[in-house]
């Protein structure tokens, strides 16, 4: 008998519930972002306010840890990383105006595929057969999803693809930074640099938000920060292999919120592509966890 088995199972259960809640909050966030753009707010402003209010919500963390977290010898990499992060975030937010929430979420699951390709090419990580199989399955799912040659490809698909690729580059840079920087230092520079970088393009399209839009903008920053904190707590509590499949419950949240809030219901080919993409991503994540 394993006397610790019950405790481990209980921790995994709590971690799974926390991760499901995190995914739901991220989908709620996406719905706010979509609604603001449909209401006429420019994506540049949405991105800026998201980062501004996220920065404000994290101020207690910065006060508690003190100025020592600003010490770094790799400021250049922090800047480049967050320029790419700003591009990835802007493309993702913009795509939500053109795609159903479930469609955008599905294509977002391809990010681990691009990250794995980059890790093999740029970090010289082992290129095992199962890795390439999972990558091939994920990319095949994308082709099923967009069906090139059978109709015009939605511009949102290209935006999400660009967001996933630049997001993969950000993850690789983050992996490099973690060798010398603390997680708090990375988060501090991320929130500071992103707020500054995204303020510049927002100036060119600036209009003051309406009262109702202010509430949504604050929610985007605060809810997004809470969702990421919950995800971190889930990984702290539970086993990675137990949490892998839970990530994909975000598609259920996105489909439900998209249907009730915007009347969205993706077509058959979108669901078929989603199934293949999720299978490939799950296979890749399991292979990464084992290695």
BAZALUM-583501 format. One record per residue (C-alpha): y, x, z; chain; residue number from 1. Coordinates in nm, 4 decimals. Example, Ala and Ser with C-alpha at 12.3 -4.5 7.8 and 13.67 -1.06 7.14 Angstrom:
residues 2
+----------+----------+----------+-------+-----+
|       c2 |       c1 |       c3 | chain |   n |
+----------+----------+----------+-------+-----+
|  -0.4500 |   1.2300 |   0.7800 |     A |   1 |
|  -0.1060 |   1.3670 |   0.7140 |     A |   2 |
+----------+----------+----------+-------+-----+
This chain:
residues 291
+----------+----------+----------+-------+-----+
|       c2 |       c1 |       c3 | chain |   n |
+----------+----------+----------+-------+-----+
|   0.0000 |   0.0000 |   0.0000 |     A |   1 |
|   0.3580 |   0.1042 |  -0.0605 |     A |   2 |
|   0.5667 |   0.0182 |   0.2466 |     A |   3 |
|   0.8857 |   0.0816 |   0.0543 |     A |   4 |
|   0.7826 |  -0.1333 |  -0.2420 |     A |   5 |
|   0.9420 |  -0.4496 |  -0.1059 |     A |   6 |
|   1.2716 |  -0.2754 |  -0.0352 |     A |   7 |
|   1.2747 |  -0.1244 |  -0.3845 |     A |   8 |
|   1.2065 |  -0.4620 |  -0.5447 |     A |   9 |
|   1.4809 |  -0.6222 |  -0.3369 |     A |  10 |
|   1.7322 |  -0.3532 |  -0.4406 |     A |  11 |
|   1.6381 |  -0.4010 |  -0.8060 |     A |  12 |
|   1.6813 |  -0.7773 |  -0.7732 |     A |  13 |
|   2.0305 |  -0.7357 |  -0.6268 |     A |  14 |
|   2.1161 |  -0.4798 |  -0.8957 |     A |  15 |
|   1.9972 |  -0.7138 |  -1.1726 |     A |  16 |
|   2.2055 |  -1.0033 |  -1.0368 |     A |  17 |
|   2.5118 |  -0.7774 |  -1.0106 |     A |  18 |
|   2.4607 |  -0.6528 |  -1.3669 |     A |  19 |
|   2.4287 |  -1.0096 |  -1.4981 |     A |  20 |
|   2.7559 |  -1.0963 |  -1.3230 |     A |  21 |
|   2.9213 |  -0.7853 |  -1.4710 |     A |  22 |
|   2.8137 |  -0.8898 |  -1.8214 |     A |  23 |
|   2.9472 |  -1.2393 |  -1.7641 |     A |  24 |
|   3.2858 |  -1.1058 |  -1.6531 |     A |  25 |
|   3.3086 |  -0.8820 |  -1.9600 |     A |  26 |
|   3.2395 |  -1.1826 |  -2.1831 |     A |  27 |
|   3.5058 |  -1.3829 |  -1.9989 |     A |  28 |
|   3.7404 |  -1.0905 |  -2.0607 |     A |  29 |
|   3.6606 |  -1.0974 |  -2.4318 |     A |  30 |
|   3.7376 |  -1.4695 |  -2.4419 |     A |  31 |
|   4.0840 |  -1.4077 |  -2.2861 |     A |  32 |
|   4.1490 |  -1.1316 |  -2.5415 |     A |  33 |
|   4.0469 |  -1.3589 |  -2.8287 |     A |  34 |
|   4.2534 |  -1.6502 |  -2.6974 |     A |  35 |
|   4.5670 |  -1.4359 |  -2.6624 |     A |  36 |
|   4.5421 |  -1.3215 |  -3.0241 |     A |  37 |
|   4.4760 |  -1.6738 |  -3.1497 |     A |  38 |
|   4.7864 |  -1.7722 |  -2.9506 |     A |  39 |
|   4.9938 |  -1.5250 |  -3.1536 |     A |  40 |
|   5.0070 |  -1.2151 |  -2.9338 |     A |  41 |
|   4.9664 |  -0.8869 |  -3.1249 |     A |  42 |
|   4.6581 |  -0.6837 |  -3.0412 |     A |  43 |
|   4.8729 |  -0.3745 |  -2.9641 |     A |  44 |
|   5.0388 |  -0.5610 |  -2.6780 |     A |  45 |
|   4.7071 |  -0.6978 |  -2.5526 |     A |  46 |
|   4.5591 |  -0.3472 |  -2.5402 |     A |  47 |
|   4.8631 |  -0.2057 |  -2.3601 |     A |  48 |
|   4.8760 |  -0.4761 |  -2.0926 |     A |  49 |
|   4.5006 |  -0.4496 |  -2.0401 |     A |  50 |
|   4.5395 |  -0.0808 |  -1.9586 |     A |  51 |
|   4.8574 |  -0.1301 |  -1.7554 |     A |  52 |
|   4.7031 |  -0.3900 |  -1.5239 |     A |  53 |
|   4.3779 |  -0.1941 |  -1.4999 |     A |  54 |
|   4.5852 |   0.1066 |  -1.3894 |     A |  55 |
|   4.7652 |  -0.1049 |  -1.1275 |     A |  56 |
|   4.4384 |  -0.2480 |  -0.9951 |     A |  57 |
|   4.3035 |   0.1070 |  -0.9475 |     A |  58 |
|   4.6094 |   0.2372 |  -0.7597 |     A |  59 |
|   4.4393 |   0.1976 |  -0.4171 |     A |  60 |
|   4.1649 |   0.4324 |  -0.5405 |     A |  61 |
|   4.4212 |   0.6928 |  -0.6476 |     A |  62 |
|   4.6078 |   0.6687 |  -0.3160 |     A |  63 |
|   4.2847 |   0.7115 |  -0.1202 |     A |  64 |
|   4.1610 |   1.0135 |  -0.3169 |     A |  65 |
|   4.4990 |   1.1886 |  -0.3335 |     A |  66 |
|   4.6677 |   1.4081 |  -0.5974 |     A |  67 |
|   4.3850 |   1.6627 |  -0.5968 |     A |  68 |
|   4.2049 |   1.4446 |  -0.8493 |     A |  69 |
|   4.4677 |   1.5419 |  -1.1081 |     A |  70 |
|   4.3523 |   1.9036 |  -1.1015 |     A |  71 |
|   4.1794 |   1.9889 |  -1.4305 |     A |  72 |
|   4.1367 |   2.2770 |  -1.6731 |     A |  73 |
|   4.0425 |   2.0481 |  -1.9602 |     A |  74 |
|   4.3546 |   1.8395 |  -2.0130 |     A |  75 |
|   4.3247 |   1.8721 |  -2.3915 |     A |  76 |
|   3.9784 |   1.7154 |  -2.3943 |     A |  77 |
|   4.1007 |   1.4335 |  -2.1677 |     A |  78 |
|   4.3827 |   1.3599 |  -2.4149 |     A |  79 |
|   4.1586 |   1.3660 |  -2.7251 |     A |  80 |
|   3.8945 |   1.1543 |  -2.5501 |     A |  81 |
|   4.1448 |   0.8878 |  -2.4574 |     A |  82 |
|   4.3093 |   0.8812 |  -2.7990 |     A |  83 |
|   3.9653 |   0.7927 |  -2.9371 |     A |  84 |
|   3.9154 |   0.5468 |  -2.6511 |     A |  85 |
|   4.2444 |   0.3764 |  -2.7418 |     A |  86 |
|   4.1333 |   0.3502 |  -3.1057 |     A |  87 |
|   3.7927 |   0.2128 |  -3.0055 |     A |  88 |
|   3.9458 |  -0.0422 |  -2.7662 |     A |  89 |
|   4.2036 |  -0.1572 |  -3.0221 |     A |  90 |
|   3.9410 |  -0.2035 |  -3.2938 |     A |  91 |
|   3.7160 |  -0.3972 |  -3.0530 |     A |  92 |
|   3.9953 |  -0.6264 |  -2.9351 |     A |  93 |
|   4.1183 |  -0.6838 |  -3.2911 |     A |  94 |
|   3.7694 |  -0.7687 |  -3.4168 |     A |  95 |
|   3.7444 |  -1.0525 |  -3.1638 |     A |  96 |
|   4.0062 |  -1.2402 |  -3.3670 |     A |  97 |
|   3.7752 |  -1.2376 |  -3.6713 |     A |  98 |
|   3.4252 |  -1.2685 |  -3.5242 |     A |  99 |
|   3.2453 |  -1.5051 |  -3.2914 |     A | 100 |
|   3.2064 |  -1.3605 |  -2.9416 |     A | 101 |
|   2.8272 |  -1.3479 |  -2.9831 |     A | 102 |
|   2.8583 |  -1.1635 |  -3.3153 |     A | 103 |
|   3.0971 |  -0.9027 |  -3.1733 |     A | 104 |
|   2.8749 |  -0.8541 |  -2.8682 |     A | 105 |
|   2.5670 |  -0.8088 |  -3.0866 |     A | 106 |
|   2.7282 |  -0.5417 |  -3.3030 |     A | 107 |
|   2.8525 |  -0.3713 |  -2.9877 |     A | 108 |
|   2.4890 |  -0.3115 |  -2.8908 |     A | 109 |
|   2.4696 |  -0.0550 |  -3.1729 |     A | 110 |
|   2.6867 |   0.1902 |  -2.9782 |     A | 111 |
|   2.3828 |   0.3666 |  -2.8200 |     A | 112 |
|   2.2481 |   0.4215 |  -3.1728 |     A | 113 |
|   2.5604 |   0.6105 |  -3.2813 |     A | 114 |
|   2.5716 |   0.7946 |  -2.9484 |     A | 115 |
|   2.2140 |   0.9110 |  -2.9958 |     A | 116 |
|   2.2862 |   1.0332 |  -3.3500 |     A | 117 |
|   2.5873 |   1.2263 |  -3.2214 |     A | 118 |
|   2.3879 |   1.3755 |  -2.9332 |     A | 119 |
|   2.1248 |   1.5024 |  -3.1759 |     A | 120 |
|   2.3794 |   1.6485 |  -3.4191 |     A | 121 |
|   2.6510 |   1.7821 |  -3.1865 |     A | 122 |
|   2.4739 |   1.8406 |  -2.8533 |     A | 123 |
|   2.1455 |   1.9644 |  -3.0032 |     A | 124 |
|   1.9447 |   1.7152 |  -2.7978 |     A | 125 |
|   1.5762 |   1.6739 |  -2.8935 |     A | 126 |
|   1.5270 |   1.4591 |  -3.2054 |     A | 127 |
|   1.2018 |   1.2904 |  -3.1056 |     A | 128 |
|   1.0245 |   1.0516 |  -3.3400 |     A | 129 |
|   1.0784 |   0.7505 |  -3.1140 |     A | 130 |
|   1.4519 |   0.8222 |  -3.1160 |     A | 131 |
|   1.4712 |   0.8139 |  -3.4951 |     A | 132 |
|   1.2508 |   0.5033 |  -3.5053 |     A | 133 |
|   1.4847 |   0.3219 |  -3.2666 |     A | 134 |
|   1.7900 |   0.4388 |  -3.4636 |     A | 135 |
|   1.6339 |   0.3142 |  -3.7881 |     A | 136 |
|   1.5508 |  -0.0245 |  -3.6353 |     A | 137 |
|   1.9039 |  -0.0631 |  -3.4979 |     A | 138 |
|   2.0656 |   0.0182 |  -3.8323 |     A | 139 |
|   1.8237 |  -0.2172 |  -4.0110 |     A | 140 |
|   1.9370 |  -0.4909 |  -3.7741 |     A | 141 |
|   2.2974 |  -0.4278 |  -3.8759 |     A | 142 |
|   2.2035 |  -0.4646 |  -4.2427 |     A | 143 |
|   2.0271 |  -0.7942 |  -4.1696 |     A | 144 |
|   2.3300 |  -0.9087 |  -3.9723 |     A | 145 |
|   2.5931 |  -0.8373 |  -4.2395 |     A | 146 |
|   2.3660 |  -0.8850 |  -4.5484 |     A | 147 |
|   2.5660 |  -0.6544 |  -4.7813 |     A | 148 |
|   2.5719 |  -0.7785 |  -5.1384 |     A | 149 |
|   2.5113 |  -1.1422 |  -5.0383 |     A | 150 |
|   2.8685 |  -1.2241 |  -4.9501 |     A | 151 |
|   3.1971 |  -1.0770 |  -4.8388 |     A | 152 |
|   3.1603 |  -0.8670 |  -4.5240 |     A | 153 |
|   3.3923 |  -0.9915 |  -4.2495 |     A | 154 |
|   3.6626 |  -0.7339 |  -4.1699 |     A | 155 |
|   3.5704 |  -0.7786 |  -3.8042 |     A | 156 |
|   3.2309 |  -0.6219 |  -3.8766 |     A | 157 |
|   3.4005 |  -0.3031 |  -3.9989 |     A | 158 |
|   3.6275 |  -0.3038 |  -3.6953 |     A | 159 |
|   3.3377 |  -0.3381 |  -3.4506 |     A | 160 |
|   3.1475 |  -0.0656 |  -3.6362 |     A | 161 |
|   3.4490 |   0.1636 |  -3.6099 |     A | 162 |
|   3.4823 |   0.0762 |  -3.2406 |     A | 163 |
|   3.1136 |   0.1555 |  -3.1809 |     A | 164 |
|   3.1323 |   0.4910 |  -3.3612 |     A | 165 |
|   3.4526 |   0.6054 |  -3.1875 |     A | 166 |
|   3.3099 |   0.4716 |  -2.8610 |     A | 167 |
|   3.0026 |   0.6892 |  -2.9146 |     A | 168 |
|   3.2293 |   0.9937 |  -2.9584 |     A | 169 |
|   3.4029 |   0.9009 |  -2.6316 |     A | 170 |
|   3.0667 |   0.8882 |  -2.4516 |     A | 171 |
|   2.9711 |   1.2328 |  -2.5812 |     A | 172 |
|   3.3049 |   1.3756 |  -2.4639 |     A | 173 |
|   3.2576 |   1.2051 |  -2.1284 |     A | 174 |
|   2.9184 |   1.3696 |  -2.0954 |     A | 175 |
|   3.0830 |   1.7066 |  -2.1577 |     A | 176 |
|   3.3590 |   1.6331 |  -1.9039 |     A | 177 |
|   3.1116 |   1.5370 |  -1.6302 |     A | 178 |
|   2.9882 |   1.8963 |  -1.6261 |     A | 179 |
|   3.3183 |   2.0131 |  -1.4741 |     A | 180 |
|   3.5106 |   1.7006 |  -1.3641 |     A | 181 |
|   3.4457 |   1.4395 |  -1.0969 |     A | 182 |
|   3.4070 |   1.0758 |  -1.2060 |     A | 183 |
|   3.7303 |   0.9913 |  -1.0224 |     A | 184 |
|   3.9236 |   1.2578 |  -1.2153 |     A | 185 |
|   3.7910 |   1.1210 |  -1.5446 |     A | 186 |
|   3.8901 |   0.7640 |  -1.4485 |     A | 187 |
|   4.2364 |   0.8738 |  -1.3285 |     A | 188 |
|   4.3175 |   1.0511 |  -1.6536 |     A | 189 |
|   4.1649 |   0.7685 |  -1.8570 |     A | 190 |
|   4.3838 |   0.4989 |  -1.7011 |     A | 191 |
|   4.7011 |   0.7108 |  -1.7075 |     A | 192 |
|   4.6642 |   0.8431 |  -2.0638 |     A | 193 |
|   4.5464 |   0.5117 |  -2.2097 |     A | 194 |
|   4.8451 |   0.3275 |  -2.0630 |     A | 195 |
|   5.0896 |   0.5823 |  -2.2082 |     A | 196 |
|   4.9188 |   0.6048 |  -2.5494 |     A | 197 |
|   4.8881 |   0.2290 |  -2.6013 |     A | 198 |
|   5.2497 |   0.1646 |  -2.4940 |     A | 199 |
|   5.3857 |   0.3401 |  -2.8058 |     A | 200 |
|   5.2396 |   0.1071 |  -3.0753 |     A | 201 |
|   5.3098 |  -0.1954 |  -2.8525 |     A | 202 |
|   5.6827 |  -0.1160 |  -2.8698 |     A | 203 |
|   5.6847 |  -0.1781 |  -3.2465 |     A | 204 |
|   5.5541 |  -0.5345 |  -3.2110 |     A | 205 |
|   5.6996 |  -0.6187 |  -2.8711 |     A | 206 |
|   5.7593 |  -0.9793 |  -2.7667 |     A | 207 |
|   5.7690 |  -1.0904 |  -2.4052 |     A | 208 |
|   5.4580 |  -1.2920 |  -2.3091 |     A | 209 |
|   5.4820 |  -1.6579 |  -2.2148 |     A | 210 |
|   5.4109 |  -1.7510 |  -1.8482 |     A | 211 |
|   5.0561 |  -1.8639 |  -1.9249 |     A | 212 |
|   4.9878 |  -1.5462 |  -2.1194 |     A | 213 |
|   5.0905 |  -1.3331 |  -1.8203 |     A | 214 |
|   4.8040 |  -1.4836 |  -1.6200 |     A | 215 |
|   4.5548 |  -1.4004 |  -1.8942 |     A | 216 |
|   4.6888 |  -1.0462 |  -1.9300 |     A | 217 |
|   4.6592 |  -0.9810 |  -1.5568 |     A | 218 |
|   4.3070 |  -1.1262 |  -1.5635 |     A | 219 |
|   4.2048 |  -0.8948 |  -1.8492 |     A | 220 |
|   4.3028 |  -0.5860 |  -1.6519 |     A | 221 |
|   4.1685 |  -0.6960 |  -1.3140 |     A | 222 |
|   3.8495 |  -0.8678 |  -1.4347 |     A | 223 |
|   3.7686 |  -0.5754 |  -1.6648 |     A | 224 |
|   3.8067 |  -0.3286 |  -1.3777 |     A | 225 |
|   3.5887 |  -0.5436 |  -1.1480 |     A | 226 |
|   3.3199 |  -0.5724 |  -1.4173 |     A | 227 |
|   3.2976 |  -0.1951 |  -1.4541 |     A | 228 |
|   3.2878 |  -0.1439 |  -1.0769 |     A | 229 |
|   3.0039 |  -0.3977 |  -1.0518 |     A | 230 |
|   2.8102 |  -0.2230 |  -1.3295 |     A | 231 |
|   2.8486 |   0.1098 |  -1.1479 |     A | 232 |
|   2.7265 |  -0.0498 |  -0.8247 |     A | 233 |
|   2.4276 |  -0.1995 |  -1.0070 |     A | 234 |
|   2.3225 |   0.1423 |  -1.1381 |     A | 235 |
|   2.3672 |   0.2826 |  -0.7882 |     A | 236 |
|   2.1405 |   0.0172 |  -0.6341 |     A | 237 |
|   1.8707 |  -0.0287 |  -0.8976 |     A | 238 |
|   1.6486 |   0.1653 |  -1.1316 |     A | 239 |
|   1.7714 |   0.2290 |  -1.4850 |     A | 240 |
|   1.4481 |   0.0975 |  -1.6380 |     A | 241 |
|   1.4876 |  -0.2299 |  -1.4456 |     A | 242 |
|   1.8475 |  -0.2721 |  -1.5611 |     A | 243 |
|   1.7990 |  -0.1879 |  -1.9304 |     A | 244 |
|   1.6978 |  -0.5383 |  -2.0477 |     A | 245 |
|   1.9664 |  -0.7008 |  -1.8316 |     A | 246 |
|   2.2445 |  -0.5527 |  -2.0440 |     A | 247 |
|   2.1450 |  -0.7833 |  -2.3283 |     A | 248 |
|   2.2041 |  -1.0971 |  -2.1182 |     A | 249 |
|   2.5668 |  -1.0408 |  -2.2120 |     A | 250 |
|   2.4797 |  -1.1968 |  -2.5486 |     A | 251 |
|   2.3835 |  -1.5198 |  -2.3711 |     A | 252 |
|   2.7159 |  -1.5222 |  -2.1869 |     A | 253 |
|   2.9053 |  -1.4524 |  -2.5103 |     A | 254 |
|   2.7224 |  -1.7237 |  -2.7041 |     A | 255 |
|   2.7775 |  -1.9832 |  -2.4300 |     A | 256 |
|   3.1469 |  -1.9009 |  -2.3780 |     A | 257 |
|   3.2070 |  -1.8804 |  -2.7532 |     A | 258 |
|   3.0470 |  -2.2215 |  -2.8063 |     A | 259 |
|   3.2279 |  -2.4072 |  -2.5268 |     A | 260 |
|   3.5659 |  -2.2309 |  -2.5547 |     A | 261 |
|   3.5961 |  -2.1845 |  -2.9314 |     A | 262 |
|   3.3260 |  -2.4017 |  -3.0901 |     A | 263 |
|   3.1481 |  -2.0938 |  -3.2288 |     A | 264 |
|   2.7842 |  -2.0907 |  -3.3316 |     A | 265 |
|   2.6616 |  -1.7901 |  -3.5359 |     A | 266 |
|   2.4322 |  -1.8525 |  -3.8332 |     A | 267 |
|   2.0599 |  -1.7797 |  -3.8703 |     A | 268 |
|   2.1078 |  -1.4326 |  -4.0231 |     A | 269 |
|   2.3348 |  -1.3318 |  -3.7373 |     A | 270 |
|   2.0675 |  -1.4272 |  -3.4821 |     A | 271 |
|   1.7939 |  -1.2515 |  -3.6828 |     A | 272 |
|   2.0032 |  -0.9346 |  -3.7032 |     A | 273 |
|   2.0820 |  -0.9640 |  -3.3320 |     A | 274 |
|   1.7114 |  -0.9734 |  -3.2450 |     A | 275 |
|   1.6411 |  -0.6579 |  -3.4471 |     A | 276 |
|   1.9476 |  -0.4742 |  -3.3106 |     A | 277 |
|   1.8522 |  -0.5599 |  -2.9522 |     A | 278 |
|   1.4933 |  -0.4449 |  -3.0095 |     A | 279 |
|   1.6104 |  -0.1128 |  -3.1536 |     A | 280 |
|   1.8693 |  -0.0607 |  -2.8793 |     A | 281 |
|   1.6182 |  -0.1467 |  -2.6051 |     A | 282 |
|   1.3620 |   0.0926 |  -2.7525 |     A | 283 |
|   1.6226 |   0.3686 |  -2.7704 |     A | 284 |
|   1.7448 |   0.3099 |  -2.4151 |     A | 285 |
|   1.3886 |   0.3188 |  -2.2803 |     A | 286 |
|   1.3207 |   0.6436 |  -2.4628 |     A | 287 |
|   1.6434 |   0.7943 |  -2.3255 |     A | 288 |
|   1.5586 |   0.6831 |  -1.9709 |     A | 289 |
|   1.2134 |   0.8418 |  -1.9887 |     A | 290 |
|   1.3519 |   1.1701 |  -2.1189 |     A | 291 |
+----------+----------+----------+-------+-----+
